[in-house]
Amino acid sequence: ETLETLIRQAENYTSILFCNTYRNMALEAAAAVQEFFTDIGLYLFGVDVNPEEFVNRFFDSLFPLVYNHLINPSVTDSSLEYSECIRMARRDVSPFGNIPKRVMGQMGRSLLPSRTFLQALNLGIEVINTTDHLHFSKECSRALLRMQYCPHCQGLTLSKPCMGYCLNVARGCLAHMVELNPHWHAYIQSLEELSNAMHGTYDVEHVLLNFHLLVNDAVIQAYLNGQKLAEQVNKICGHPVRTPTQSPPCSFDPSKEKHGMKISTRNGEETLANRRKEFINSLRLYRSFYGSLADQLCVNELAAVDGLPCWNGEDLVKRYFMFHGL
């Protein structure tokens, strides 16, 4: 959910850039902006889309808009064929310099760790779900029955098993769970290492929320090299038909939410990095979960508190001395 919110906010920042700074091309740019951030979301959540391709597709779509509204603002061709030619020419004339490559690099370095992190979380959920329903052996079931319900036959309905007795039975029944513990511990450690590495150019939050700044730099660079770009486009696509155009402006009111755009404030507690840190810190408490599961069950739920009379498997006693296996 935090990632989805982040993607929406980065999309809003980019849309607001067009509405506030490049109003005449804002509505035409909306589809390309929406598609770009949709692809980011699909990639992060595991769909097989290529970041290099959707970054290229965004800048390919951006070039005809910049050319028609900034480089050649008063005359343009109304045909889709001419705009398509400009779009196809983008990679040859490089109107945005090295910015598309910078965006590809940043997206590649930041999106992949986040995608991997989400996939790792899903793996953890699968492990937990797999171990959520245990199938006990007949021997274990009998031992649990004897520990939990046999005292009821003697009218001892409020008694609990002795701590040592409970530990013997629970550890025996959950022995196969203990085998998971080193792998679970390594899994949490790997999550922690991956999370710690997700900063700077690997921090998806920083990259996405600053994407609109790179888009602005790209547009400015194309505008400043407008004369040269116009000459190159004319050689490739020919001269445009000279028909004046008037694109509908973007109607964005900063005080209201329109077109799904809203400038929202972010405090330190809401950042993705802080959320991730809190999650990892809470997960550390459970790094020995499977290894200590039997002990936790007895201490927190099943066994009697030390010093109180307890069930030893045969009778109610004050203290538990004997070893009772399964």
ZADO-1210 file (C-alpha; in nm, 4 decimals, padded with zeros to 6 digits):
<atoms>
<atom x="00.0000" y="00.0000" z="00.0000" code="GLU" pos="1"/>
<atom x="00.2854" y="00.2373" z="00.0790" code="THR" pos="2"/>
<atom x="00.4408" y="00.1684" z="-00.2600" code="LEU" pos="3"/>
<atom x="00.1088" y="00.2208" z="-00.4372" code="GLU" pos="4"/>
<atom x="00.0689" y="00.5552" z="-00.2589" code="THR" pos="5"/>
<atom x="00.4239" y="00.6494" z="-00.3547" code="LEU" pos="6"/>
<atom x="00.3616" y="00.5708" z="-00.7222" code="ILE" pos="7"/>
<atom x="00.0435" y="00.7791" z="-00.7236" code="ARG" pos="8"/>
<atom x="00.2223" y="01.0697" z="-00.5595" code="GLN" pos="9"/>
<atom x="00.5119" y="01.0583" z="-00.8077" code="ALA" pos="10"/>
<atom x="00.2572" y="01.0505" z="-01.0916" code="GLU" pos="11"/>
<atom x="00.0826" y="01.3531" z="-00.9405" code="ASN" pos="12"/>
<atom x="00.4118" y="01.5439" z="-00.9155" code="TYR" pos="13"/>
<atom x="00.4773" y="01.4789" z="-01.2853" code="THR" pos="14"/>
<atom x="00.1241" y="01.5741" z="-01.3882" code="SER" pos="15"/>
<atom x="00.1418" y="01.8912" z="-01.1806" code="ILE" pos="16"/>
<atom x="00.4710" y="01.9817" z="-01.3527" code="LEU" pos="17"/>
<atom x="00.2941" y="01.9803" z="-01.6889" code="PHE" pos="18"/>
<atom x="-00.0098" y="02.1656" z="-01.5554" code="CYS" pos="19"/>
<atom x="00.1916" y="02.4389" z="-01.3882" code="ASN" pos="20"/>
<atom x="00.4846" y="02.4769" z="-01.6299" code="THR" pos="21"/>
<atom x="00.3787" y="02.3296" z="-01.9648" code="TYR" pos="22"/>
<atom x="00.0031" y="02.3816" z="-01.9564" code="ARG" pos="23"/>
<atom x="-00.0542" y="02.3633" z="-02.3308" code="ASN" pos="24"/>
<atom x="00.0802" y="02.0086" z="-02.3550" code="MET" pos="25"/>
<atom x="-00.0514" y="01.8878" z="-02.0186" code="ALA" pos="26"/>
<atom x="-00.3648" y="01.7105" z="-02.1372" code="LEU" pos="27"/>
<atom x="-00.1814" y="01.5451" z="-02.4261" code="GLU" pos="28"/>
<atom x="00.0953" y="01.4324" z="-02.1879" code="ALA" pos="29"/>
<atom x="-00.1499" y="01.2849" z="-01.9372" code="ALA" pos="30"/>
<atom x="-00.1827" y="00.9495" z="-02.1160" code="ALA" pos="31"/>
<atom x="00.1959" y="00.9033" z="-02.1433" code="ALA" pos="32"/>
<atom x="00.2435" y="00.9936" z="-01.7748" code="VAL" pos="33"/>
<atom x="-00.0303" y="00.7551" z="-01.6649" code="GLN" pos="34"/>
<atom x="00.1047" y="00.4703" z="-01.8785" code="GLU" pos="35"/>
<atom x="00.4580" y="00.5245" z="-01.7461" code="PHE" pos="36"/>
<atom x="00.3588" y="00.5008" z="-01.3801" code="PHE" pos="37"/>
<atom x="00.1216" y="00.2113" z="-01.4499" code="THR" pos="38"/>
<atom x="00.4179" y="00.0216" z="-01.5962" code="ASP" pos="39"/>
<atom x="00.6250" y="00.1071" z="-01.2871" code="ILE" pos="40"/>
<atom x="00.3539" y="-00.0409" z="-01.0663" code="GLY" pos="41"/>
<atom x="00.3218" y="-00.3517" z="-01.2815" code="LEU" pos="42"/>
<atom x="00.6986" y="-00.4078" z="-01.2693" code="TYR" pos="43"/>
<atom x="00.7210" y="-00.3580" z="-00.8922" code="LEU" pos="44"/>
<atom x="00.4396" y="-00.6046" z="-00.8303" code="PHE" pos="45"/>
<atom x="00.5954" y="-00.8763" z="-01.0432" code="GLY" pos="46"/>
<atom x="00.4594" y="-00.8368" z="-01.3970" code="VAL" pos="47"/>
<atom x="00.7085" y="-00.9086" z="-01.6756" code="ASP" pos="48"/>
<atom x="00.7566" y="-00.5568" z="-01.8175" code="VAL" pos="49"/>
<atom x="01.0923" y="-00.4071" z="-01.9157" code="ASN" pos="50"/>
<atom x="01.1921" y="-00.0777" z="-01.7432" code="PRO" pos="51"/>
<atom x="01.4164" y="00.0205" z="-02.0341" code="GLU" pos="52"/>
<atom x="01.1252" y="-00.0178" z="-02.2744" code="GLU" pos="53"/>
<atom x="00.8734" y="00.1858" z="-02.0758" code="PHE" pos="54"/>
<atom x="01.1271" y="00.4618" z="-02.0084" code="VAL" pos="55"/>
<atom x="01.2009" y="00.4815" z="-02.3824" code="ASN" pos="56"/>
<atom x="00.8298" y="00.4750" z="-02.4611" code="ARG" pos="57"/>
<atom x="00.7668" y="00.7707" z="-02.2281" code="PHE" pos="58"/>
<atom x="01.0379" y="00.9897" z="-02.3811" code="PHE" pos="59"/>
<atom x="00.9341" y="00.8833" z="-02.7321" code="ASP" pos="60"/>
<atom x="00.5827" y="01.0079" z="-02.6546" code="SER" pos="61"/>
<atom x="00.7137" y="01.3259" z="-02.4925" code="LEU" pos="62"/>
<atom x="00.9208" y="01.4454" z="-02.7889" code="PHE" pos="63"/>
<atom x="00.6312" y="01.5211" z="-03.0324" code="PRO" pos="64"/>
<atom x="00.4612" y="01.7266" z="-02.7592" code="LEU" pos="65"/>
<atom x="00.7749" y="01.9260" z="-02.6835" code="VAL" pos="66"/>
<atom x="00.8443" y="01.9752" z="-03.0529" code="TYR" pos="67"/>
<atom x="00.4906" y="02.0872" z="-03.1402" code="ASN" pos="68"/>
<atom x="00.4343" y="02.3132" z="-02.8392" code="HIS" pos="69"/>
<atom x="00.7790" y="02.4523" z="-02.7539" code="LEU" pos="70"/>
<atom x="01.0192" y="02.4104" z="-03.0440" code="ILE" pos="71"/>
<atom x="00.7646" y="02.4803" z="-03.3178" code="ASN" pos="72"/>
<atom x="00.4734" y="02.6274" z="-03.1188" code="PRO" pos="73"/>
<atom x="00.2833" y="02.8271" z="-03.3783" code="SER" pos="74"/>
<atom x="00.2770" y="02.5785" z="-03.6611" code="VAL" pos="75"/>
<atom x="00.2313" y="02.2082" z="-03.6562" code="THR" pos="76"/>
<atom x="00.0985" y="01.9245" z="-03.8600" code="ASP" pos="77"/>
<atom x="-00.2441" y="01.7962" z="-03.7705" code="SER" pos="78"/>
<atom x="-00.1732" y="01.4464" z="-03.8992" code="SER" pos="79"/>
<atom x="-00.0876" y="01.1584" z="-03.6709" code="LEU" pos="80"/>
<atom x="00.1689" y="01.0422" z="-03.9270" code="GLU" pos="81"/>
<atom x="00.3891" y="01.3467" z="-03.8760" code="TYR" pos="82"/>
<atom x="00.3744" y="01.3194" z="-03.4952" code="SER" pos="83"/>
<atom x="00.4576" y="00.9504" z="-03.5265" code="GLU" pos="84"/>
<atom x="00.7586" y="01.0391" z="-03.7418" code="CYS" pos="85"/>
<atom x="00.8781" y="01.2837" z="-03.4734" code="ILE" pos="86"/>
<atom x="00.8261" y="01.0167" z="-03.2102" code="ARG" pos="87"/>
<atom x="01.0301" y="00.7653" z="-03.4086" code="MET" pos="88"/>
<atom x="01.3045" y="01.0246" z="-03.4643" code="ALA" pos="89"/>
<atom x="01.3592" y="01.0822" z="-03.0916" code="ARG" pos="90"/>
<atom x="01.6274" y="00.8168" z="-03.0482" code="ARG" pos="91"/>
<atom x="01.8193" y="00.9433" z="-03.3527" code="ASP" pos="92"/>
<atom x="01.8208" y="01.3140" z="-03.2693" code="VAL" pos="93"/>
<atom x="01.8529" y="01.2715" z="-02.8883" code="SER" pos="94"/>
<atom x="01.6578" y="01.5851" z="-02.7916" code="PRO" pos="95"/>
<atom x="01.6810" y="01.5083" z="-02.4209" code="PHE" pos="96"/>
<atom x="02.0543" y="01.4339" z="-02.4105" code="GLY" pos="97"/>
<atom x="02.1564" y="01.1693" z="-02.1609" code="ASN" pos="98"/>
<atom x="01.8516" y="01.2179" z="-01.9367" code="ILE" pos="99"/>
<atom x="01.6605" y="00.9118" z="-02.0681" code="PRO" pos="100"/>
<atom x="01.9678" y="00.6975" z="-01.9947" code="LYS" pos="101"/>
<atom x="01.9948" y="00.8519" z="-01.6475" code="ARG" pos="102"/>
<atom x="01.6311" y="00.7683" z="-01.5843" code="VAL" pos="103"/>
<atom x="01.6865" y="00.4108" z="-01.7076" code="MET" pos="104"/>
<atom x="01.9817" y="00.3735" z="-01.4726" code="GLY" pos="105"/>
<atom x="01.7949" y="00.5135" z="-01.1746" code="GLN" pos="106"/>
<atom x="01.4850" y="00.3068" z="-01.2446" code="MET" pos="107"/>
<atom x="01.6860" y="-00.0108" z="-01.2928" code="GLY" pos="108"/>
<atom x="01.8854" y="00.0389" z="-00.9727" code="ARG" pos="109"/>
<atom x="01.5861" y="00.1347" z="-00.7577" code="SER" pos="110"/>
<atom x="01.2959" y="-00.0694" z="-00.8954" code="LEU" pos="111"/>
<atom x="01.4694" y="-00.4081" z="-00.8975" code="LEU" pos="112"/>
<atom x="01.5581" y="-00.4105" z="-00.5226" code="PRO" pos="113"/>
<atom x="01.2036" y="-00.3015" z="-00.4360" code="SER" pos="114"/>
<atom x="01.0571" y="-00.5680" z="-00.6649" code="ARG" pos="115"/>
<atom x="01.2869" y="-00.8277" z="-00.5049" code="THR" pos="116"/>
<atom x="01.1904" y="-00.7058" z="-00.1568" code="PHE" pos="117"/>
<atom x="00.8196" y="-00.7496" z="-00.2347" code="LEU" pos="118"/>
<atom x="00.8801" y="-01.0946" z="-00.3821" code="GLN" pos="119"/>
<atom x="01.0730" y="-01.1880" z="-00.0682" code="ALA" pos="120"/>
<atom x="00.7830" y="-01.0741" z="00.1495" code="LEU" pos="121"/>
<atom x="00.5460" y="-01.2926" z="-00.0520" code="ASN" pos="122"/>
<atom x="00.7841" y="-01.5853" z="-00.0018" code="LEU" pos="123"/>
<atom x="00.7763" y="-01.5248" z="00.3736" code="GLY" pos="124"/>
<atom x="00.3960" y="-01.5206" z="00.3659" code="ILE" pos="125"/>
<atom x="00.3978" y="-01.8551" z="00.1815" code="GLU" pos="126"/>
<atom x="00.6256" y="-02.0077" z="00.4458" code="VAL" pos="127"/>
<atom x="00.4040" y="-01.8823" z="00.7270" code="ILE" pos="128"/>
<atom x="00.0882" y="-02.0052" z="00.5534" code="ASN" pos="129"/>
<atom x="00.2467" y="-02.3449" z="00.4865" code="THR" pos="130"/>
<atom x="00.3320" y="-02.3916" z="00.8534" code="THR" pos="131"/>
<atom x="00.0024" y="-02.2468" z="00.9767" code="ASP" pos="132"/>
<atom x="-00.1714" y="-02.5857" z="00.9859" code="HIS" pos="133"/>
<atom x="00.0358" y="-02.8649" z="01.1369" code="LEU" pos="134"/>
<atom x="-00.0273" y="-03.2357" z="01.0896" code="HIS" pos="135"/>
<atom x="00.0782" y="-03.4246" z="01.3998" code="PHE" pos="136"/>
<atom x="00.1734" y="-03.7904" z="01.4205" code="SER" pos="137"/>
<atom x="-00.0455" y="-04.0315" z="01.6147" code="LYS" pos="138"/>
<atom x="00.2185" y="-04.0465" z="01.8882" code="GLU" pos="139"/>
<atom x="00.2212" y="-03.6686" z="01.9167" code="CYS" pos="140"/>
<atom x="-00.1575" y="-03.6452" z="01.9139" code="SER" pos="141"/>
<atom x="-00.1786" y="-03.8945" z="02.1989" code="ARG" pos="142"/>
<atom x="00.0809" y="-03.7032" z="02.3993" code="ALA" pos="143"/>
<atom x="-00.1089" y="-03.3754" z="02.3474" code="LEU" pos="144"/>
<atom x="-00.4373" y="-03.5433" z="02.4425" code="LEU" pos="145"/>
<atom x="-00.2818" y="-03.6829" z="02.7594" code="ARG" pos="146"/>
<atom x="-00.1301" y="-03.3459" z="02.8477" code="MET" pos="147"/>
<atom x="-00.4335" y="-03.1303" z="02.7782" code="GLN" pos="148"/>
<atom x="-00.7423" y="-03.3398" z="02.8483" code="TYR" pos="149"/>
<atom x="-00.6599" y="-03.6399" z="03.0662" code="CYS" pos="150"/>
<atom x="-00.6741" y="-03.4294" z="03.3873" code="PRO" pos="151"/>
<atom x="-01.0374" y="-03.3474" z="03.2970" code="HIS" pos="152"/>
<atom x="-01.1226" y="-03.7137" z="03.3582" code="CYS" pos="153"/>
<atom x="-01.0183" y="-03.6627" z="03.7196" code="GLN" pos="154"/>
<atom x="-01.2206" y="-03.3453" z="03.7505" code="GLY" pos="155"/>
<atom x="-00.9130" y="-03.1246" z="03.7234" code="LEU" pos="156"/>
<atom x="-01.0611" y="-02.8952" z="03.4609" code="THR" pos="157"/>
<atom x="-00.8677" y="-02.5858" z="03.5677" code="LEU" pos="158"/>
<atom x="-00.5269" y="-02.7479" z="03.5956" code="SER" pos="159"/>
<atom x="-00.2496" y="-02.6848" z="03.3475" code="LYS" pos="160"/>
<atom x="00.0454" y="-02.9076" z="03.2561" code="PRO" pos="161"/>
<atom x="00.3752" y="-02.8590" z="03.4368" code="CYS" pos="162"/>
<atom x="00.6264" y="-02.6472" z="03.2507" code="MET" pos="163"/>
<atom x="00.8843" y="-02.9225" z="03.2075" code="GLY" pos="164"/>
<atom x="00.6184" y="-03.1696" z="03.0974" code="TYR" pos="165"/>
<atom x="00.4748" y="-02.9205" z="02.8479" code="CYS" pos="166"/>
<atom x="00.8197" y="-02.8477" z="02.7039" code="LEU" pos="167"/>
<atom x="00.8955" y="-03.2162" z="02.6576" code="ASN" pos="168"/>
<atom x="00.5713" y="-03.2770" z="02.4681" code="VAL" pos="169"/>
<atom x="00.5731" y="-02.9543" z="02.2638" code="ALA" pos="170"/>
<atom x="00.9386" y="-02.9833" z="02.1630" code="ARG" pos="171"/>
<atom x="00.8824" y="-03.3407" z="02.0536" code="GLY" pos="172"/>
<atom x="00.5766" y="-03.2502" z="01.8471" code="CYS" pos="173"/>
<atom x="00.7432" y="-02.9465" z="01.6899" code="LEU" pos="174"/>
<atom x="01.0855" y="-03.1001" z="01.6261" code="ALA" pos="175"/>
<atom x="01.0395" y="-03.0709" z="01.2489" code="HIS" pos="176"/>
<atom x="00.9599" y="-02.7004" z="01.2882" code="MET" pos="177"/>
<atom x="01.2953" y="-02.6402" z="01.4525" code="VAL" pos="178"/>
<atom x="01.4625" y="-02.7486" z="01.1291" code="GLU" pos="179"/>
<atom x="01.3138" y="-02.4383" z="00.9642" code="LEU" pos="180"/>
<atom x="01.4765" y="-02.2048" z="01.2126" code="ASN" pos="181"/>
<atom x="01.8231" y="-02.1555" z="01.0526" code="PRO" pos="182"/>
<atom x="01.6606" y="-02.0966" z="00.7136" code="HIS" pos="183"/>
<atom x="01.4087" y="-01.8533" z="00.8615" code="TRP" pos="184"/>
<atom x="01.6883" y="-01.6720" z="01.0442" code="HIS" pos="185"/>
<atom x="01.8884" y="-01.6433" z="00.7192" code="ALA" pos="186"/>
<atom x="01.5771" y="-01.5211" z="00.5372" code="TYR" pos="187"/>
<atom x="01.5232" y="-01.2366" z="00.7845" code="ILE" pos="188"/>
<atom x="01.8926" y="-01.1470" z="00.7698" code="GLN" pos="189"/>
<atom x="01.8751" y="-01.1318" z="00.3895" code="SER" pos="190"/>
<atom x="01.5689" y="-00.9054" z="00.4076" code="LEU" pos="191"/>
<atom x="01.7571" y="-00.6810" z="00.6473" code="GLU" pos="192"/>
<atom x="02.0628" y="-00.6611" z="00.4206" code="GLU" pos="193"/>
<atom x="01.8464" y="-00.5879" z="00.1159" code="LEU" pos="194"/>
<atom x="01.6582" y="-00.3163" z="00.3029" code="SER" pos="195"/>
<atom x="01.9817" y="-00.1553" z="00.4232" code="ASN" pos="196"/>
<atom x="02.1112" y="-00.1431" z="00.0651" code="ALA" pos="197"/>
<atom x="01.8028" y="00.0415" z="-00.0599" code="MET" pos="198"/>
<atom x="01.9270" y="00.3984" z="-00.0248" code="HIS" pos="199"/>
<atom x="02.0593" y="00.6716" z="-00.2539" code="GLY" pos="200"/>
<atom x="02.0172" y="00.5680" z="-00.6166" code="THR" pos="201"/>
<atom x="01.8704" y="00.2393" z="-00.4879" code="TYR" pos="202"/>
<atom x="01.5981" y="00.4233" z="-00.2927" code="ASP" pos="203"/>
<atom x="01.2835" y="00.3935" z="-00.5035" code="VAL" pos="204"/>
<atom x="01.1122" y="00.6698" z="-00.3086" code="GLU" pos="205"/>
<atom x="01.3847" y="00.9234" z="-00.3871" code="HIS" pos="206"/>
<atom x="01.3974" y="00.8206" z="-00.7526" code="VAL" pos="207"/>
<atom x="01.0214" y="00.8310" z="-00.8145" code="LEU" pos="208"/>
<atom x="00.9520" y="01.1547" z="-00.6292" code="LEU" pos="209"/>
<atom x="01.2307" y="01.3313" z="-00.8188" code="ASN" pos="210"/>
<atom x="01.1397" y="01.1935" z="-01.1602" code="PHE" pos="211"/>
<atom x="00.9453" y="01.5087" z="-01.2509" code="HIS" pos="212"/>
<atom x="01.2624" y="01.7158" z="-01.2033" code="LEU" pos="213"/>
<atom x="01.4430" y="01.5083" z="-01.4655" code="LEU" pos="214"/>
<atom x="01.1453" y="01.5436" z="-01.6982" code="VAL" pos="215"/>
<atom x="01.1660" y="01.9200" z="-01.6568" code="ASN" pos="216"/>
<atom x="01.5403" y="01.9131" z="-01.7296" code="ASP" pos="217"/>
<atom x="01.4731" y="01.7053" z="-02.0413" code="ALA" pos="218"/>
<atom x="01.2116" y="01.9491" z="-02.1729" code="VAL" pos="219"/>
<atom x="01.4372" y="02.2497" z="-02.1060" code="ILE" pos="220"/>
<atom x="01.7299" y="02.0834" z="-02.2820" code="GLN" pos="221"/>
<atom x="01.5178" y="02.0136" z="-02.5904" code="ALA" pos="222"/>
<atom x="01.3853" y="02.3707" z="-02.5892" code="TYR" pos="223"/>
<atom x="01.7334" y="02.5216" z="-02.5686" code="LEU" pos="224"/>
<atom x="01.8469" y="02.3096" z="-02.8657" code="ASN" pos="225"/>
<atom x="01.5249" y="02.3774" z="-03.0521" code="GLY" pos="226"/>
<atom x="01.6715" y="02.5239" z="-03.3718" code="GLN" pos="227"/>
<atom x="01.9103" y="02.2355" z="-03.4228" code="LYS" pos="228"/>
<atom x="01.6377" y="01.9821" z="-03.3455" code="LEU" pos="229"/>
<atom x="01.3979" y="02.1469" z="-03.5904" code="ALA" pos="230"/>
<atom x="01.6567" y="02.1151" z="-03.8658" code="GLU" pos="231"/>
<atom x="01.7140" y="01.7497" z="-03.7847" code="GLN" pos="232"/>
<atom x="01.3424" y="01.6737" z="-03.7728" code="VAL" pos="233"/>
<atom x="01.2864" y="01.8521" z="-04.1033" code="ASN" pos="234"/>
<atom x="01.5510" y="01.6337" z="-04.2659" code="LYS" pos="235"/>
<atom x="01.3930" y="01.3164" z="-04.1312" code="ILE" pos="236"/>
<atom x="01.0207" y="01.3961" z="-04.1429" code="CYS" pos="237"/>
<atom x="01.0000" y="01.6876" z="-04.3853" code="GLY" pos="238"/>
<atom x="00.8442" y="02.0269" z="-04.3179" code="HIS" pos="239"/>
<atom x="00.5156" y="02.0334" z="-04.1300" code="PRO" pos="240"/>
<atom x="00.1943" y="02.1625" z="-04.2744" code="VAL" pos="241"/>
<atom x="00.1640" y="02.5163" z="-04.1435" code="ARG" pos="242"/>
<atom x="-00.1660" y="02.5155" z="-03.9574" code="THR" pos="243"/>
<atom x="-00.2059" y="02.7026" z="-03.6264" code="PRO" pos="244"/>
<atom x="-00.3126" y="02.4884" z="-03.3331" code="THR" pos="245"/>
<atom x="-00.4610" y="02.5627" z="-02.9961" code="GLN" pos="246"/>
<atom x="-00.4396" y="02.2786" z="-02.7448" code="SER" pos="247"/>
<atom x="-00.6787" y="02.2862" z="-02.4500" code="PRO" pos="248"/>
<atom x="-00.4912" y="02.3959" z="-02.1376" code="PRO" pos="249"/>
<atom x="-00.4764" y="02.1964" z="-01.8185" code="CYS" pos="250"/>
<atom x="-00.7238" y="02.3230" z="-01.5603" code="SER" pos="251"/>
<atom x="-00.5483" y="02.2443" z="-01.2345" code="PHE" pos="252"/>
<atom x="-00.6467" y="02.4224" z="-00.9167" code="ASP" pos="253"/>
<atom x="-00.3842" y="02.3602" z="-00.6447" code="PRO" pos="254"/>
<atom x="-00.6517" y="02.4022" z="-00.3764" code="SER" pos="255"/>
<atom x="-00.8638" y="02.1197" z="-00.5176" code="LYS" pos="256"/>
<atom x="-00.8062" y="01.7663" z="-00.6359" code="GLU" pos="257"/>
<atom x="-00.8638" y="01.7365" z="-01.0120" code="LYS" pos="258"/>
<atom x="-00.7597" y="01.4706" z="-01.2605" code="HIS" pos="259"/>
<atom x="-00.6473" y="01.2625" z="-00.9615" code="GLY" pos="260"/>
<atom x="-00.3804" y="01.5220" z="-00.8800" code="MET" pos="261"/>
<atom x="-00.3176" y="01.6502" z="-00.5349" code="LYS" pos="262"/>
<atom x="-00.0124" y="01.7953" z="-00.3651" code="ILE" pos="263"/>
<atom x="00.0123" y="01.6197" z="-00.0320" code="SER" pos="264"/>
<atom x="00.2576" y="01.6742" z="00.2458" code="THR" pos="265"/>
<atom x="00.4865" y="01.3963" z="00.3644" code="ARG" pos="266"/>
<atom x="00.6296" y="01.3786" z="00.7122" code="ASN" pos="267"/>
<atom x="00.9301" y="01.1758" z="00.8177" code="GLY" pos="268"/>
<atom x="00.7225" y="00.8943" z="00.9654" code="GLU" pos="269"/>
<atom x="00.5451" y="00.8255" z="00.6370" code="GLU" pos="270"/>
<atom x="00.8520" y="00.7701" z="00.4222" code="THR" pos="271"/>
<atom x="00.8952" y="00.4292" z="00.2678" code="LEU" pos="272"/>
<atom x="01.2423" y="00.3973" z="00.4213" code="ALA" pos="273"/>
<atom x="01.1013" y="00.4518" z="00.7714" code="ASN" pos="274"/>
<atom x="00.8163" y="00.2089" z="00.7120" code="ARG" pos="275"/>
<atom x="01.0651" y="-00.0492" z="00.5903" code="ARG" pos="276"/>
<atom x="01.2922" y="00.0129" z="00.8900" code="LYS" pos="277"/>
<atom x="01.0031" y="-00.0297" z="01.1336" code="GLU" pos="278"/>
<atom x="00.9014" y="-00.3512" z="00.9619" code="PHE" pos="279"/>
<atom x="01.2535" y="-00.4978" z="00.9734" code="ILE" pos="280"/>
<atom x="01.2907" y="-00.3998" z="01.3406" code="ASN" pos="281"/>
<atom x="00.9661" y="-00.5784" z="01.4259" code="SER" pos="282"/>
<atom x="01.0686" y="-00.8801" z="01.2184" code="LEU" pos="283"/>
<atom x="01.3963" y="-00.9131" z="01.4108" code="ARG" pos="284"/>
<atom x="01.1958" y="-01.0071" z="01.7193" code="LEU" pos="285"/>
<atom x="01.0806" y="-01.3217" z="01.5371" code="TYR" pos="286"/>
<atom x="01.4078" y="-01.4377" z="01.3847" code="ARG" pos="287"/>
<atom x="01.4072" y="-01.7411" z="01.6189" code="SER" pos="288"/>
<atom x="01.0326" y="-01.7953" z="01.5915" code="PHE" pos="289"/>
<atom x="01.0386" y="-02.1545" z="01.4674" code="TYR" pos="290"/>
<atom x="01.3206" y="-02.2568" z="01.6989" code="GLY" pos="291"/>
<atom x="01.1487" y="-02.1262" z="02.0109" code="SER" pos="292"/>
<atom x="00.7894" y="-02.1983" z="01.9136" code="LEU" pos="293"/>
<atom x="00.7459" y="-02.4826" z="02.1634" code="ALA" pos="294"/>
<atom x="00.8862" y="-02.2715" z="02.4455" code="ASP" pos="295"/>
<atom x="00.6629" y="-01.9774" z="02.3554" code="GLN" pos="296"/>
<atom x="00.3516" y="-02.1960" z="02.3490" code="LEU" pos="297"/>
<atom x="00.4220" y="-02.3423" z="02.6900" code="CYS" pos="298"/>
<atom x="00.5328" y="-02.0203" z="02.8575" code="VAL" pos="299"/>
<atom x="00.2605" y="-01.7990" z="02.7146" code="ASN" pos="300"/>
<atom x="-00.0383" y="-02.0318" z="02.6883" code="GLU" pos="301"/>
<atom x="-00.0234" y="-02.3979" z="02.7795" code="LEU" pos="302"/>
<atom x="00.1788" y="-02.4541" z="03.0967" code="ALA" pos="303"/>
<atom x="00.1132" y="-02.3651" z="03.4571" code="ALA" pos="304"/>
<atom x="00.3137" y="-02.0883" z="03.6204" code="VAL" pos="305"/>
<atom x="00.6064" y="-02.2175" z="03.8258" code="ASP" pos="306"/>
<atom x="00.5129" y="-02.2683" z="04.1881" code="GLY" pos="307"/>
<atom x="00.1509" y="-02.3610" z="04.1208" code="LEU" pos="308"/>
<atom x="00.0170" y="-02.7191" z="04.1283" code="PRO" pos="309"/>
<atom x="00.0361" y="-02.8699" z="03.7789" code="CYS" pos="310"/>
<atom x="-00.0462" y="-03.1837" z="03.5798" code="TRP" pos="311"/>
<atom x="00.2534" y="-03.4130" z="03.5207" code="ASN" pos="312"/>
<atom x="00.0754" y="-03.6566" z="03.2909" code="GLY" pos="313"/>
<atom x="-00.0526" y="-03.8788" z="03.5713" code="GLU" pos="314"/>
<atom x="-00.1509" y="-03.6631" z="03.8625" code="ASP" pos="315"/>
<atom x="-00.1603" y="-03.3124" z="04.0057" code="LEU" pos="316"/>
<atom x="00.1741" y="-03.2327" z="04.1664" code="VAL" pos="317"/>
<atom x="00.3416" y="-02.9320" z="04.3245" code="LYS" pos="318"/>
<atom x="00.6628" y="-02.9735" z="04.1273" code="ARG" pos="319"/>
<atom x="00.7612" y="-03.1571" z="03.8091" code="TYR" pos="320"/>
<atom x="01.0713" y="-03.3728" z="03.8420" code="PHE" pos="321"/>
<atom x="01.0465" y="-03.6671" z="03.6048" code="MET" pos="322"/>
<atom x="01.1216" y="-03.6605" z="03.2310" code="PHE" pos="323"/>
<atom x="00.8065" y="-03.7417" z="03.0387" code="HIS" pos="324"/>
<atom x="00.8655" y="-03.8006" z="02.6694" code="GLY" pos="325"/>
<atom x="00.6068" y="-03.8597" z="02.4060" code="LEU" pos="326"/>
</atoms>
